[in-house]
Amino acid sequence: MTDTAFGQPPGVQRTAEIHDAYMAMARTRRMYGGILLVVFVALMASGFVMADSRNAGGFWNGILNVFDFPSEVLSEAADKVALLPALMVQFFPSLVETINIAAAATLLGGMTAIALSLLSTRGLARFPRLIGLFRRVMDVMRAVPEIVIALVLIFILGGGPVPAMIAIAIHTAGALGKLFSEVNENASLQPVEGLQSTGATWLQQMTLGVVPQVAPNWLSYALLRFEINIRASAILGFVGAGGIGYDLKNAFSWGPGRYDQVAAIFILLFLTIVFFDQLSSHYRNKLAGKA
C-alpha cells in the first residue's frame, strides 16, 4: 500500500529498468556495428585502390575483357565437341592420380590429426603441460598454404605427386586436428575414468573410451576434407606437383588450338567434384544421423 502510494509497484519498476538496460545495450550494439561496418568499408576501399594501383595491366581496363577467355574456350570446345569424350578418356589417368594424391593426403593427415587432437584436448592429453605446444603446431600447419609447402618440397624432392601429397597432408593435419580437438572436448569422461580405474594405459583409454564416441564426427569431417583436398591437389598441379592440374597447365600454355583439352579437363574436374561432394554428403548425413 505504501509502495503504490509513493510510486509504481516494485515489479513495474524492475520491468522498466530491464527495458531501459536492454535498449541501452541495443543502442551500444548498433553503434559498434555501425563503426565496424564503416571500418570494413574503408579497409575494402583502400585495399581495392592499392591493388588497382599495383596491378600491372590496370584492373578497370582488364575487367571489360574478363569473359573473353571463357568465350574462346567454349567456342573452340563447341567446334570440337566430338573430340571431348576421347580427350576425357585420355586425361582420366591423370584424374585418378589427383584423386590418389587427395586420398593419401587425407589418410595421412587424418591419422596425424587424431594424434595431435588427443594430445591437445584438456582432460584427455597425455602431457597436459604440452597442450599449448601441440596447439601451436597445428596452428602453424594450417596457417601455411599448401602451395607454399609444395613449392618448398618440389625444390627439395623434385616435381611429382609425392610433394603434393605431403604438402596437402601437412595442411590437412593442422585443419582436422583443430576440428577433432573440438569434437574431443564434448566427449564424456566417464568411460575414460572407468578404464583408468582398471589400470588401462593412456592409449587404451583413448582407443576404448574416447574414439567410439567421436569416430562418427571424425569421419564426417575427414570426408569433407577429402573434397577440399581433391581441389587442392588439382591446383598444385600448376606448380609441377603432377595430376590433372599439370595437364591443365600444359593445355593453357599451348593457347588457342588446345582449348578443347582445357574444356575436357574442366568437365572431368567438375564431374569428379560433384560426384564426391554428393557421395561424401550422403555418408556424412548418415553418420550425423547415427551420431
N, C-alpha and C positions, 0 to 999 in steps of 0.2 A: 504494500500500500504506500509506504514511504518512498520506495523507488519510483513508482509510477507518478507520484506527486511532483517529484523534482525533475523528472525527465523520462526518457524511454526505458522500457524494461531492459534488464541485462542481456537477454537473448537477442533483442533487436540491435542493441549497441554492438554486441560481438559480431553479428552478421554484417553490420555496416563497416566495422573495422576490417573484417576479412575481405569484403568487397573492395574497399579502398586500397588495401595492400595488394590485392590481385591486379587492380587497374594500374597501380604504380609499377608492378612487375611487368605487365603487358607493355606499358609505355617504354620502360627501360629496354625490353626485348626488341621492340620496334626500332628504338633509337640505335641500338647496337647492330641490328640487322641492316638498317639504312647505311650506317658507317661502313660495315663490311661490304655492302653492295657497291658503294662509291669507291672503296679501295680496290675491289676486284675489277671494276670497270676501268679504273685508272691504270692498274697493272696490265690489263689486257691491251689497252690502247697504247701504252708506252712500249710494251713488248712487240706489238704489231708494227709500230713505227720503226723501232730498232731493227726488227727482222727485215722489213721492207728496205731500209737504208743499206743493210749489209747484203741483200740479195743481189747476186751478180747480174741477173737478167732483168730485174725490175718486176716486182710482183704484179703491178697493175697492167703492165704490157703482156705478161705471160698468162694471166688468168683468162684472157679472152680466147686463148688457144688451148685451154685445158681439155677440150673434147676432141681436139684434132687427132691425137694418137689413138684413143679408143675407136674413133671412126675409121681410121686406117686399118686397124687390126680387124674390126668387124667386117669391113669391106673386103679385105683380102680373104678372110675366113669364109665369107659368103661365096666368093668366086671359086674357092677350092673346097667347098663343103664336102664333096665326095671323098676327099683325102683325109678328112678328120678322123674317121674310125681307125684307119690304118696307122695314123700318127699316134692316136691314143694307145693302141696296142704297142707301138714302138717305145713309147715312154713309160709304159706300165712297170717294167722292171725298176726304173728309177723311182717310181712312186712307191713300190714295195720297199726299196731301200730307205726312203724317207720315213715310212711307217715303222720300219725296223729300228731306225735311229730313235724315233719318238718312244717306241715301246721299251727299248733297252734303257733309255734315259729315265723314263718314268719308273721302271722297276728298280734301277739302281738308286735313283734319287729318293724314291719312296722308302726303301729299306733304310737309307741313311737318315731320312726324316723321322722314321719311327724311333730310332735310337736317340737322336737329338731331342725329340719331343719328350720322351720319357725321362731323359736326363735334365730337362729344363722345366719340369712341371712341379710346382710346390706340393709337397705331401707325397710325391712319388719318386723324386730324384734320388739316385744312389749317392750322389755327393752334393748335399744341399748348398754348400758354400760355393760351388761352381755353377750354380744355376745361371747367374748373370753372365758368366763366361760363355756358356753354351748358347744363351740367347743372343749375345753379340755375334757369335759365329754365324748363327742363322741370319742375322741382320745383314752381315757382310755378304753372305751367299746370295741373298735375293736382291741386294742393292746393286750389284754389278750386273749389267745386262749380258745376256747370253752371247751376243755378237762380240762384245769386248773380250770375254773369256775365250771364245772360239778363235779370234784373231791371234791372241797370245799363244794358244795351243797349236794353231796352224804354223806359226813361226817356229815353234819348238819341235813339233812332231811331224810337220808337213801336212799337206791337204788330204782330205778324205773324210769318211764318216766318223771315225773314232774321235777326233777333236770335237766335232759337233755333238756327239753323244755325251762326252764328258762335260762339255760346256752346259748343255741343257740339264744334265743330271745335277750339276752343282747348283744351278738356279732352282731346280725343282726341289732339291733337299731343303733349301732355305725357305721356299714358299710353303711347301707341305709341312715342314717342321713347325712353322708358326701355327698353321691351321690344326695340325694334330695336337699340339700342346693345349690349344684352347678346348678341344674336344676332351682331352685327358682331364682337364680341371673339373669337368662335370661328372666324371666317373665316381661311383660310390667307393668309399674306402673300406667298407665293412668286409668285403671278400679279401682285401689285402691284409687287413688286421687279423682276420681269421687264419690266413695262411702263415702270417708272421708268428702267430702264437703256436703254430705246429712246428716251427723251426725251418720253414721254407726259405730258400735263398731269395735274394732280390730278383733275380731273373725268373725264378719260379713264380714269385708274387706277381710280377708284371704279366707273364705268359698266361697264368691261370686266373688271376684276379682282375686284371685291367683289360687285356686285349679282347676277351669275349664281349665286354661291354661296349668298346669303342670301335671294333673292327668294321661294322657296317658304315659308320661315318667316315672312317679312314678310307675305305674302298670307294665310297661315293666321291670324296674329294680327289682321290687318285684318278678316277675315271674322268672327272672334269679337267684335271691337269693334263691327262693324256691328249685330250682335244687341243689344248693350248700348245702342247709340245709338237703336235703334227704341224701346226702353223709355224712354230719356231724353227723346226728342222728344215722346212721348205725355204724360209727366209735365209737361214745360214748357208744354204747352197750358193747364194750370191757371193759369198766370200771364199768359195772354194772348199766348202765342207761336204760336198757330194750331195747325192739325192736329186730329186726332181728340180730343186731350186737351181742347181748348177746347169741343168739343161735349159731352164728358163732364161738364165743369164746369157747363155750362148745364143739362144734364139733372139733375144733382144739385141745382142751385139751385131748380129748379121744385118739387122734392119729390115727394110721392105724386101719382100721375097721370101721371108721366113716367118711372117706374122701368122701364117696358118699353124705353125708349130706352137707359137705363143698361145693361140686360141685353144689348141688341143690340150696344152698343159693346164691352162686355166680351167677348162672344163673338167679335167681329171681331178684337179685340186678341189674344185667346187663340189663335185660329186662325192669325193672322199670325205671332206669335212662335214657335209650334210649327213652322210651315212653314219659316221662315227658320232656325230652330235646326237642323232636320233637314237642310236644304239646305247650310248652312254646315258642319255636322258631316261631311256626306258629302264635300265638297270638301276640308275640312281633313284628313280621313283619307287622301284620295288624294294630297294634297300631302306629307303626312308620309311616306307610303309611297315616294313618288318621291325625297324628300329623303334 
